[in-house]
Amino acid sequence: MNLQEINFDGIVGPSHNYAGLSLGNLAATKNAGAASFPREAALQGIAKMRANMAMGLAQGFFVPLPRPNSGWLEALAVNHDSDPALMAGAWSASSMWTANAATVSPAPDTADGKCHLTVANLVTMPHRSHEWPDTLAQLRLVFGDSDHFAVHAPVPSCFGDEGAANHMRFADSHGGPGLEVFVYGKPGGRFPARQHEQASRVIARTHGLDPDRVLFVEQNAQAIEAGAFHNDVVAVANEQVLFTHELAFADPTGTYEAIAARCPGTQVVEVPADRVSLDDAISSYLFNAQLLTPPSGEMTLVVPEECRDNSNVWNWLQDMLAGNGPIRHVHVVDVRQSMANGGGPACLRLRVVADPAAVDPRFMLDEAKADRMEAVISRYWPQTIEIGQIGDEELAYAVLTARAKLLEILEIDELG
C-alpha cells in the first residue's frame, strides 16, 4: 500500500453565516450578527486546497451537509415563536470544519490493519449535534472500501466527542506505526470542556489501539478559559514534531516526557507565553495551522493571514525560521471568512493516512475538479447572508439548489 497523509478539507457550505452559536469560540461570538460571505468563504477554501496540491500533497474534500436541516427543525417542533438560535442551528455550515468530523487511526496503529474512523457526536453544541448522521453517511461513502477502512458510529452521547481536533499522532513517518495522543478537558469552567476523557478511551478501544501506544492527556483549563475550545487551537503535531503553546497542557513537562518515552526522537517546539500570550495565540490561530511534510521533506507550517497581522506572533515565527528547528517554512493562507466564525486552516481539514487509491476517487481533488467546483460556487453560492435572512424560504431554496449543483458536477448521487 502507498500510505500517505491525505488532508480532507470541508467545502464551505452555501448557508455559511455568523449566528454566533458556539459558546467558548470567541471569534464566533464576537462576530455574531455580522453579514457573512459564503461565496468568498468557499473560494478561499478551494484556494487553500490548491496550495496544498502545489506542494505535492494529496488532497481530498468533503461536500457540505444538507442545510437547512428540516428534519431537525421538525424534531424540535420549531415555529416562529421558538428561540431563533434553533432556526439558526438548522442552517449552520459548521460541518466545513472537518477536523471535527471524526477521529482517525491509521492502519499501522490498529489491531486489524485497517484505518479506523469514528464519527464525532458533537453533542456539546446543539447546532453541531445533528451533523453526525449525514457525516457518517459521507464517511462511509468516501471510505467505503472495507478491505482498508472501518467507519464507526459515534460514541454514546453521554460522553462528548469532537473528533480529530483533540487528537494528535506521532510517528517516524505517516506510513509507520505511531503514538496516538488523545487530549481531553475537565468540566466545570466558564466554557464547556468539549472532549470528554471517556469518549477518547472508547475510541481507542473501538479502533483496536495498543494501550502502550496511546496517551490520554489533560488540556490546560487556563487555555479552555481563554477560548481554546479544542486542543488544536493551542497545539498541533506532525510526524516527530509537536508545535505547542507553553500553556496547552495541564502538565506540559509530563506530557512531553511521556510522548518522548514512547516516540523517541520527538522534537517539541514550544512557544513561550511571554512571547506569544494565549490571547495572541487564540486570536491569530497560530496553532490552528496545518503542519505538513511535503515531498521535499522540509516541514511547512500553514498559518492564516491573522498570524501576519499580529506582530508578537509574526516576530516569533521569524525567529523560529532563523533558527535550526524542524519547521523550515511558513506558508500564509487567506481563510478570513472561516476565521471570523472561529475556524482556521487546521479546523478546515481532517487528516487521513491511507492509500489514495483506496479512497472513492470522486472525493479526491485535482486542478480540473477544483476548476469545476469554483465555477459552481461562483454561480450558485450566495454572495452574502445577513443574519435576518436565516429562515427565509427563498434563501433556503438557493442554498439547497447550490448544494445540488455541486453534487451534480461531482457525480455524487448518493448524498443528494
Secondary structure, DSSP 8 states (H G I E B T S, - for coil): ---EEEEEEE---TT-------TT-HHHHHTTT--B-HHHHHHHHHHHHHHHHHTT-EEEEE----SS-HHHHHHTT--TTS-HHHHHHHH--GGG-GGGTEEEE-GGGBTTSSEEEEE---TTSHHHHT-HHHHHHHHHHHT--TTTEEEE----TTS---GGGGEEEEESSTTS-EEEEEEE--S-SSS---S-HHHHHHHHHHTTB-GGGEEEEEB-HHHHHHT--SGGGTEEEETTEEEEETTSBSSHHHHHHHHHHHSTT-EEEEE-TTTS-HHHHHHHTSSSSEEE--TT--EEEEEEHHHHH-HHHHHHHHHHHHTT-SEEEEEEE--HHHHTTT--TTTTEEEEEE-GGGS-GGGB--HHHHHHHHHHHHHHS-S-B-GGGTT-HHHHHHHHHHHHHHHHHHT-GGG-
